[in-house]
Amino acid sequence: MQLKNDLLIRAAKGEVVERTPVWLMRQAGRILPEYRAVRNSLSGFKELVETPELAAEVTIQPVDILDVDAAIIFSDILVVPEAMGCTYEMVEKRGPLFPKTVRNEEDLKQLRVADPHEHLNYVLEAIKVTKRALNGRVPLIGFAGAPWTILAYMVEGSGSKTFSQARGMLYTNPTLAHQLLRMITDTTTAYLKAQVEAGANLIQIFDSWAGILSPAHYREFALPYISEICDAINEVPVTVFAKGAFFALEDFSKLNCETIGLDWNMDIAKSRKDVGPNKTLQGNMDPCLLYSSFETIERETKNMLKEFGPYRHIANLGHGVYPDTDPEKVKCFVQTVKEYSHTMNK
Ligand code: CP3
């Protein structure tokens, strides 16, 4: 299927584009009343994730409503631990909870390297249904969590400000941590390859908890596994988004991937210098900008676009859009990128 709008793919590959592509992390979700209507008619988040037709419907909502240049498959990074044997619950207003955690060798023995076709088939089906429904309008992004971030949830058992149990394991039992990272990496590689086979046009790896590691620990427990996944995915462009990992940007320049995501703490010019000229950068507006007036959103978005320049940039926020954001403000961000970048790229 030929893509009608392939700006995201061309920008990722570093080709000259007529304007900067734009999408938002967490664009499919609670900011849209249309999402909440579907979600509230169900038993919960997991039913939505596990029902391919419904997942496809909410994946496409932001393309219709917000006019973004990409869809991202509606799922969660936590489907991977679940497939490995560590099930999660999504607790209303509190977030994810794992009744069983991985703290010792016995816990590890209960886990398996998952087969995506067997244990994650509902995601692959959702990708196929979404691709058919999109009919080439925009590319579909597939994704997974980076191994360190997945380990963090499996060891901690829930969200946390510090992930001190997970971070502690890197000191108290590094061998166990590496064994778990090995299993997560093998599962994730097979899962992402299956997403590409099912039709994903680009893959994003979310290392949401990169920024809580020391640079030395990041190089030992995170980077090699991400690097391995990047080496395995060659069919489509890959984006690595490691929140808070400003210290790893130079290391990222050597990854076998096309795009590096930046969060809003990262200086654009300094990041470009660290990453080098041969990768596309994605980001990096503070999601809180979208709480401000339309005038402020336009001004700040234009400033961001000027700083990144017309090529090798994919416009996005520096992290997921916050659930209490007015969709009209998101539309203002998207339209400003489209209109202003068009004048820059002439
Ligand atoms: O639009 C999209 O981006 C696609 C869907 C998507 C979800 N989660 C849906 C979701 C994606 C890409 C994710 C990734 C994800 N999930 C990450 C990495 C990105 C990031 O934000 O750092 C992480 C760390 C998770 C884990 C997770 N899922 C948490 C901590 C929570 C609870 C807090 C929260 O943000 O709501 C979730 C739940 C979740 N995942 C929701 C959605 C739409 C809200 C659930 C609901 O509808 O009630």
Residues whose N, C-alpha, C, O or C-beta is under 5 A from the ligand:
A	BS01	CP3	L24 M25 R26 Q27 A28 G29 R30 F45 I72 I73 F74 S75 D76 I77 G95 P96 G159 F206 S208 G320
